[in-house]
Amino acid sequence: MQACQDLHRTLARGAPGLNDRAFQRAHAFIVLHLGEHFTLAELAAASCISRFHFARLFRARTGCSPMAYVMRMRLERAKEMLAHGDRCIAATAAELGFFDQSHFTRTFRRATGISPRAFSRQCRHGATSGAARLHGEPHPSHAPACP
């Protein structure tokens, strides 16, 4: 409870964007629940901020909406999983919370310009340019690029 009160006091002072502690809480929640369906309200609650203020402050800090950030993290994790090639595409999609393989494939292709299967093949054949370049998990204090 004290942590939530501290966050509200900090936010009331007019700090630009989401403060580090609130962002780290949100990021930790996302990482812990990456393969699950969760709402903006649940994400905001993890940061001890109302949904409206959380969305506004998150966008001010990262330049994108919280759910766009979640999708970017899911896609980055998908790239890592596909690069290792130890799971089929349907299993990767299911593990990361996509509705089905088709939804995952469309989303992945829209974000990267290449299908998950082609990405996986390129990684297995040693390609390191373009869409096959892997990106590690973003540091909690930095937002990944939003689509």
Phi, psi and omega per residue, in radians:
M1 nan -0.750 3.137
Q2 -1.061 -0.689 -3.140
A3 -1.076 -0.721 3.121
C4 -1.137 -0.715 3.118
Q5 -1.117 -0.716 3.099
D6 -1.061 -0.751 3.135
L7 -1.093 -0.756 -3.136
H8 -1.118 -0.676 3.094
R9 -1.111 -0.758 3.135
T10 -1.089 -0.773 -3.124
L11 -1.174 -0.594 -3.139
A12 -1.149 -0.452 3.133
R13 -1.301 -0.099 3.058
G14 1.565 0.456 3.091
A15 -1.070 2.341 -3.111
P16 -1.259 2.147 3.106
G17 1.289 -3.122 -3.126
L18 -1.243 2.293 -3.135
N19 -1.255 2.926 -3.049
D20 -1.028 -0.780 -3.084
R21 -1.111 -0.808 3.138
A22 -1.122 -0.710 3.120
F23 -1.130 -0.747 3.132
Q24 -1.109 -0.663 3.081
R25 -1.119 -0.783 3.124
A26 -1.092 -0.787 -3.133
H27 -1.079 -0.758 3.126
A28 -1.094 -0.712 3.106
F29 -1.081 -0.779 3.141
I30 -1.067 -0.830 -3.130
V31 -1.064 -0.761 -3.113
L32 -1.155 -0.576 -3.049
H33 -2.005 0.411 -3.021
L34 -0.957 -0.651 -3.103
G35 -1.578 0.092 -3.098
E36 -1.893 2.810 3.031
H37 -1.561 2.162 3.071
F38 -2.423 2.831 -3.056
T39 -1.766 2.898 3.047
L40 -1.060 -0.655 3.131
A41 -1.087 -0.715 3.113
E42 -1.159 -0.698 3.118
L43 -1.150 -0.743 3.107
A44 -1.128 -0.708 3.131
A45 -1.088 -0.625 3.107
A46 -1.118 -0.416 3.130
S47 -1.733 0.021 3.129
C48 1.094 0.679 -3.121
I49 -2.374 2.570 3.099
S50 -1.082 2.698 -3.094
R51 -1.006 -0.783 -3.116
F52 -1.087 -0.877 -3.112
H53 -1.177 -0.661 3.123
F54 -1.041 -0.863 -3.110
A55 -1.048 -0.757 -3.123
R56 -1.157 -0.807 -3.108
L57 -1.233 -0.630 3.119
F58 -1.103 -0.790 3.131
R59 -1.113 -0.673 3.122
A60 -1.107 -0.621 -3.117
R61 -1.375 -0.742 -2.976
T62 -1.809 -0.351 -3.083
G63 1.499 0.064 3.097
C64 -2.531 2.926 3.131
S65 -1.244 2.755 3.102
P66 -1.003 -0.707 -3.086
M67 -1.294 -0.501 3.019
A68 -1.167 -0.646 3.085
Y69 -1.108 -0.769 3.108
V70 -1.047 -0.787 -3.134
M71 -1.091 -0.715 3.126
R72 -1.097 -0.711 3.113
M73 -1.139 -0.688 3.096
R74 -1.085 -0.732 -3.137
L75 -1.195 -0.652 3.088
E76 -1.132 -0.716 3.091
R77 -1.148 -0.664 3.099
A78 -1.062 -0.719 3.106
K79 -1.041 -0.757 3.119
E80 -1.088 -0.789 -3.117
M81 -1.143 -0.737 3.142
L82 -1.181 -0.597 3.135
A83 -1.130 -0.605 3.126
H84 -1.364 -0.405 3.009
G85 1.096 0.377 -3.111
D86 -1.660 0.021 3.108
R87 -2.285 2.653 3.046
C88 -1.330 2.869 -3.084
I89 -1.105 -0.690 3.133
A90 -1.085 -0.707 3.124
A91 -1.177 -0.683 3.086
T92 -1.075 -0.811 3.136
A93 -1.039 -0.813 -3.122
A94 -1.132 -0.740 -3.112
E95 -1.128 -0.505 -3.102
L96 -1.690 0.135 3.010
G97 1.482 0.277 3.067
F98 -1.361 2.666 -3.084
F99 -1.082 -0.716 3.110
D100 -2.852 3.111 -3.101
Q101 -1.101 -0.642 -3.131
S102 -1.116 -0.782 3.102
H103 -1.063 -0.765 3.121
F104 -1.076 -0.819 -3.104
T105 -1.081 -0.790 3.116
R106 -1.070 -0.792 -3.116
T107 -1.146 -0.763 -3.134
F108 -1.102 -0.803 -3.126
R109 -1.126 -0.708 3.126
R110 -1.092 -0.664 -3.089
A111 -1.408 -0.592 -3.016
T112 -1.934 -0.335 -3.091
G113 1.451 0.158 -3.104
I114 -2.560 2.612 -3.141
S115 -1.296 2.750 3.093
P116 -1.016 -0.684 -3.135
R117 -1.118 -0.789 3.122
A118 -1.134 -0.675 3.100
F119 -1.059 -0.816 -3.138
S120 -1.074 -0.759 3.111
R121 -1.076 -0.782 3.139
Q122 -1.064 -0.720 3.139
C123 -1.137 -0.710 3.139
R124 -1.185 -0.471 3.136
H125 -1.659 0.217 3.018
G126 1.444 0.187 3.109
A127 -1.201 2.372 -3.121
T128 -2.253 0.310 -3.131
S129 -2.049 2.904 3.074
G130 1.032 -2.334 -3.058
A131 -1.206 -0.315 -3.107
A132 -1.439 -0.119 3.123
R133 -1.217 2.245 -3.131
L134 -1.529 2.539 3.065
H135 -2.117 2.308 3.095
G136 -1.259 3.013 3.107
E137 -1.119 2.353 -3.110
P138 -1.147 2.564 3.059
H139 -1.121 2.469 -3.088
P140 -0.947 -0.450 -3.115
S141 -1.536 -0.038 3.141
H142 -2.134 2.393 3.112
A143 -1.577 2.441 3.031
P144 -1.241 2.780 3.122
A145 -1.065 2.405 -3.133
C146 -1.662 2.531 3.136
P147 -1.138 nan nan
